[in-house]
Amino acid sequence: MTEQVFLETVRRNVLIDAGDDVVVAFSGGADSVCLLDLLVRSQDELRISVRAAHLNHCLRGEAADADEAFVRAFCEARSIPLIVRRQDIGKLAALQKQSVELCAREARYAFLHSLGADKIATAHHANDQIETFLFRFARGSGLHGLCSIPMKNGSVIRPLLPFTRAEIEAYCASRALDYVTDATNLSSVHARNRIRLETVPSLRRVFPGFDRNAQRTIGNLQADEDFMQSVAADAFSGVFDPAANRLRLDAFPEMHPAIRRRVLLLFCEQIGLHAIEEKHIALLEQNLFVKGFCLTMPDGIRLKTDSSFLYRTEALPETPLLFVPLDRKTDCSNRFFDSVVTVSLRRIATLREAPKGDVIDADKLGEGLCLRSPQTGDRVTMRRRGCTKTLKKLYTEQKIPAANRTRVPVVADETGVVWAKYAGVDASRLPDLNTKRIMIIKAEDVKNE
């Protein structure tokens, strides 16, 4: 692999536009070192700016700290802008009842997206793509899953996807680039590692050209999936009634099952349902012509059929939104549906004087402070979880019925959520060592009178 071949890959696949701010997910491993070096060396020709971002997962103790130190030294020596964040993924995974691997992945992408770059470049390569394909094949997957890792997914790009690990290490050697090695990648505890360490080498011994053959197969599957999606999009446009936001069912008996499932998924996405699982699509497909069939989807939204259409219907009538202006200088108490929200202000000399609970740095508040109902797009960065989530997703996880969410109190200013019941204080508004004035928020449940 050469710099010119890399540039051709970027241009051929239209991964980067002139003027883009590109942030590189920089672990310090050979693949991310290679990617960062290539993008920095190419930034004048591509007319982009490049910076690096490193998330210390705090999972490997001194080894993780050593990786962070390497990353800092590497970027400092080359004057590469760097953002570093530390997050205890072990504790976060336990709190969210997730696997460490899934939690780390979600936290990593949340961190990268929070940086506001035009493009996020990750260093996935051909070996990663092949291992993902085998992993999904072994677990059972449809065509979309077998397409493995895409080169571009929204703002996330993967310019090294055509290149093997051996080519990446050869590039690092030619440029005399040091890198770190994560010892956990050599452990056979996890299924993906066993595929890397045992399955792939076995396949290479049987089929010497296995890597390139697998890449070609994945490329063929991706082309087939693109075609299937285009056919499904055409079919969807023919049966979707945008004026009434509903799906006509008369053409479904003649649709191929593969297209029918994709059309149903497109309809769900069109009406704002994104937390969809295969079981939901299967149930819809089985009951499309059952008059009056009703399926409750995530977020409390229901899909219903009649003799001719599939459409969305709310589970319960919406509760009117409330809006109460707040004064940043005066203590106050407001009844908000079934809650009483009390806001009080206090001066402190040191952070130790701040009480426990929901406390805000009053000087981090903007204009238009108010107590209100949740609104579409509201999101909060949680201190303990270390990630940003929409209130809608958070309340779904907490199993708060969709019809009740407009009754949940939120304190916000013109820039967004400051505090929300069941979510707490947004991490960006928390007190720090420089805090002199605090706002204390308390919410108490009250019985209807």
N, C-alpha and C positions, 0 to 999 in steps of 0.2 A: 504494500500500500504506500502511495506517495501523496504528497500534498495536492498534486494536480488531479489524481484520481478521486480524492476526497471532494475537491471542489466540483468536479464533474457530477458526482453523486448528489451533492447539495443542489446544484442547478437543475439537473435532469428531473429531480423529484420536487422542485420548487419548495424547498424546506425553509428557506430564509428569504426575506425581502430586504432591500436596501433600507437602511435607517432603523432596522430592528435592534432592540435591546435584548440580548441573548444571555440568559443565566444558565450556567452549566452545573448540573448536579455532580458535585466533586467529592468523591469518597477518598481519593488518594490512591485507589487501585490502578492497575495498568490501563484498563479501559478508559477510566475517567481522566487520567493523566494524558493519555493519547488524544482524547477528544478536546480537552481544554487547550492543549498545545496547538492542535490543528486549527481550532477556531481563532485563537489569539494571533497565530501567524497569518491567518486569512482575513482578519477583520478589515484591513485597509481595502483589499480587493473586493470583498463582499459589501463594504461600506456599512459595517455594523459595529456595535459596542458589545464587549464581552465582559461578564463578571462571573464569579464562582460562588457557589453556596454549599455549605457543609452542615449536615445535621448529625450531631453526636448522639447516638441512641442510648448511650450510657449502659450498654448491655455487656461490654467486655472489659470493664474496669480499666486497668492501666493500659491495656492494648488499645482501647477506644480513645483514650486521652493521647496516646502516642500517635495515632492516626490524625487526630485533630492538630497536634503540634506539627506533624509533617505537612498537612494541608496549609497551615498558616505560613510555615517557612517557604514552601513552594511558591505560594502566591506573592509573598513579600519580596522574594528574590527577583521576581519578574514584574513587580508593580501591577499585579492583577487584582482588581477590586474583589473583596471576599466578604461574604456574610456567613457567620457561624452561629448556630443555635444548639443548645443542649436540651435534651428531653428524655426523661426517664421512661422509656418505652415499656420496660418490664412492669412498672406500677400502672401505667396507663392501660396496658393490655389486660391486666387483672381487673382494673376498675370497669373497663368496657366489656369484659368477658369475651375477649377476642384472642385469637392466636397471636403470638408475638410477631410472626412474619407479616400477618395481615395488618396488624396495628402499626408496625414500623412502616409498611408501604403507604398506608393512608396518611400517617403523620408526615412522612417525607414529602408526598405530593401536596399536602395542605401547606406545608412550609414553603415549598417552591412556588406554588400559585400565589401565596400571600405577598411575594416580592414584586408583583406587578410587572413582570417582564413581558415583552411581546412574544418571545419564544422561550420554552424550557427545553434544554438539550440534555437528554440522558444518554448514557454510554452503552446501551444494550447493543449486543453484537450478534453475529450469525449463530454462535453457540447457544446464546440465550434463547434465540428464536426456536432453534431445533429442540432444545430441552423443554420449552413450554409446549411445543407441539406434541411431543411424546407424553408429557405429563397429562395434557388434556385428553389425548387419545386413550390413554390407559384408564382414565377416570370416566370416560364417556362424554362425548361432546358433539354438537352439531357442526355444520359447516362453518358458521361464524367463529366458534371457539377454536376450530382446527386451523383457522387462518393465523393463529398465534399472535405475535406482536406486530402491530402496524408501524410503518415508518413515520407516519404522521397521524396524530390524534388531537384535533383542536390545536392548542398552542404548544403541545408536547411533540418534539421531534427527536428522531433517533438516527443521526447521520451515519453511525458506524454499523448499522444493521447488515449491510452486505459483506462485512469483513469478519474474518474468523479471529478467535483469540490469538492464534499463532501469528497472524499478520499484525495484530495490534502490538504484541510483545516485540515483534521484529522492528516495528516502527520506533518503539521506545528505545530499543537497543541502538538503532541507527542515530538517534538524537541524544543518546546518553542521558535519558530521562529516568530518574529514580522513581520508584513507586512502592507502596506497601501491599502486603498480602494478608487478607483476612483469614486467619486460621480456621474459622468456622466453616469456610467453604470446602475444607479438606475433610470435614467430618461426614460420616455416612448416616447420621441420625435422621436427617430430613429426607423426604422422598425425592425432592429435586436434586439434592446432592448425590443420592444413589444413582439417579439417572445420569448425572454428569460423570460420576466416578466409575460406574459399573456398566450401565446399559449402553451408553454411547460408545465406549471403547470396544465392547463386545460386537456391536453392529459394525464398527469400522473394521474389525478383524474379518468379519464375514463379507462385508461389502466395502472394499477400499475407497470407493468414491461416495461413501454414505453422506458426508456433509453436504456436498454440492447437490447430490440427488435429493436430499431432504429439502434443501433450499428451493430447488426447482419445483418440488411437489407443493411446498407452501405457496410459492408464487402462483402456481396453477390454481390452487384453492382460492387464493385472494382474488384472482381474476374471475373465477366462477361466482364468488360471493358478490363482487361488484355488479356482475351481470344480473344475478338474482335480485339484488336490491333495486336495480334500475327497473326491472320488470315489475317488482312489487310496487314501486313508486308510481308507475304508470297505472297499474290496476287500482291503487288507492285513489288516485286523482279521479278515476272513473266512477267510484262508488261513494266518495266522501261528499257530503252536503255541507259546505262551509257556512252557509247562511243559518242553518239550524244546528250546526256542529254535531252531526250524526252520520251514521254509516248505513248506506242502503244495502240490504241483504239479498236482493234479487239475483245478483251475479255470483254469489258465493258457491252455489252448488256446482258450477262449471269450473271453478278455480282449482288449480292443482294445490294439494295440501301444503306444499312448501311455500307457495305464494300466499295462500290464505293466512297462514300463521304470520307471515311478515306484514301483511296488510293489517291484521289485527294489532300487531305491535306498533305499527306506524300510527294507527288511530289512537292507541293509548298514549303515545308520545305527543300527538297533536293536541289532545285535550288536557295535557299537563300531568299525566301519570308516568313517572319515571322509575319508581321502585317496583318494577314488574318482574315476576318470576315466570319460568316456563310453565309452572302449574296453573297460573292464572290464564295464560293463553290457551292451554289445553282445555280448561273448563269452559272458556268462552266458545272455543271451536266445537265442543261437544254439544253445546246448548244454544247455538245461534238461532235455531228454528223452534225453540220451545217458547211459546208465547208467554210473556210475563216473567221470563227467567231474570233473576236479579243476582248480581255478584258484587259483594262488597270488596273493594280493592284497598290497597294501602292508603292511609290518610283519611279513611272513613268515606271515601267517594264510592258511589255505586254505579255499576253499568247495568242497563236494563234493556230487554228486547221487547218488541211488540211484533205484530205480524210482518212488518216490513223494514224495521230499523233497529239499529243498536245505538244507544245514546247514553249520555251521562246524566245522572240525577243525584242530587245531594241527599245525604242520609237524613238530615234534619234542617229546618230553616236556619238561616244564618242569624246570629245575634248582631244587633246594630253596633257599630264601632263607637267607642268613646274617646274623647280628647279633652284633657284637663291641663291648661298651662300651669307651669310651676315657676316660682320665684327662687332664684339661686341665693337669695340673701335672707329668706324667711323660712323658719320651720313651719311645716304644715302637715295636715292629715286629711286624706281623702278616701271616701268610700268608693270602691271600684267593683261593681257587681258584688261578688261574694268575698271580697277582700277589703281590708282597710290598709292603705299604704301610707306610712309615716315617713316624712323626710325631715332630717334635722342636720344642722351644720355646727361645726366646732373647729376651733383653732388648736393645733398641736405643735409642741416644740420638737418632738422626735417621733419617729415612726412607731416606737414602742408604746406611745400613748394612744395609738389607734385601737379601738375596741375590736373584738372578733365579730365576724359577721360580714354583711354586705356593706363595705366601706369604699368610697370613691374619692379620688383626688379632685376637690372642687375646682381647682384651676385647670383641670383637663376637660372641663365641660364647655361646650360651644353655646351658640345662641339658640333660641327657640326651645328651651327645655320644657318637656311636657310629660304627663302621665297619659298613656294611651293604650289602645288595643294593638295587638300585633298586626303588622302589615306585610303584604307580599314582598319577599326579598330580604326581610329582617334577618340579620345574622349576628352571632356573638362568638367571640374568641374566649374559650373557657380556660381559666388558669390551670386547673388540675389536669384537664385532658390535653391541653397544649395545642388544640386545633380549632379551626373556625367552622361553625356549622350554622345552617339556617335554623331559625326557630321552628320552622315547619318540620324539618327532619328531626330536630332534637325532641320536639313534643310527640312526634310519631314514635320515636324510640321509647319515650316515657309512657306511651299508650294513653295519652290524653286525647279524648275523642275530638275529631275535627270540629264538630259543632260547638264545642266548649272553648275553643282556643281564642275566640275574640273576647272572652271574658277574663283572660289572663293579663294582668297588668304589666306594662312595659314602660320604663323611663327612657326617653330618647332626646337627642338634640338634632340639629340639622345635619350632622354627619352620620347619624345612625344610632343603634341601640347602646345605651349606657348600662342598663340593668334590666333584667327580666326575671319574673318569678319562675322558679324551677330551673333557671339557668345561671342566675347570679350576675356578678359584675363583669362587664367586658374587660378582658385582660389589659387593654390599652388604657383603661381609666383607673387602674389600681394605684393606690398610694406608693410612693417610693421614698428614698432617703431625702429628697428635696421637698416633700410635701409639707405644706404649712396649714392648709385648710382642707377639711374633709367633709363629705356629705355621707350620712348614715341613712340607709334605707331599710325599713322593716315592713314586712307584709304579714298580716294576720288574717286567718280565715274567720269569717263571721257567718252566722246563720241568717237565712232570709227572714225578714220581719213581716 
